[in-house]
Amino acid sequence: MLDLQWSTIETRVAVAVFIIGLAVLVYLLRLNWKQYGLFSLIIALIGVSLCSLFVAVGFYEFPYLPNPNKLGIPVAVMAIVFPSIIALSVRYSPTDWAYKIPYYWVIVHLFVFIELILQEKTNLIKYKFAWDLWDTYSAWWVYLLMLEWIGGKIIAPKFRKPVEAQAFRYGNWAWIVLHAVLIFTIFLGGLYSGMLIAK
């Protein structure tokens, strides 16, 4: 049964993220419902399985769930939001691995920074004794690169729109975004983490 407490930041964040994820998923399914649908289903199954395992082992927990369930995980996020964001990332992923790495570097840094804020400022996720920011960072890299490879096998090139290599060259938009995100997340995230440790 849904437990939507509209006065809490947790409910507002969960609902907003779900609506955005659903809109992105609809957009991708309209491009090619078979390929993006299959890929999204695979992402959801892997995400739900891994997240359930990590919660069962005690790496982290989700104290507030808009839709409480026996798995103890945000099923809607794992089934709709993550697949939509990751499938969208794969759609725009550069062709060459030399550019895929900085591309995913930006995505991983954004995910980890957002997760750090959610972990500290909300009850949406809480790390437990055996899990920390470094584990999150490493897990996102493995997860995204594995799904990039799977997505490359499922999504035909004509249904992808890779960022051109030229965009990553000095002074172009992808180069600027890459450096801005890395500088922002490394320094601000590092400062924030240091302040938490110092408490």
Order of alpha helices (4+ residues) and beta strands (2+ residues): alpha-alpha-beta-alpha-alpha-beta-alpha-alpha-alpha
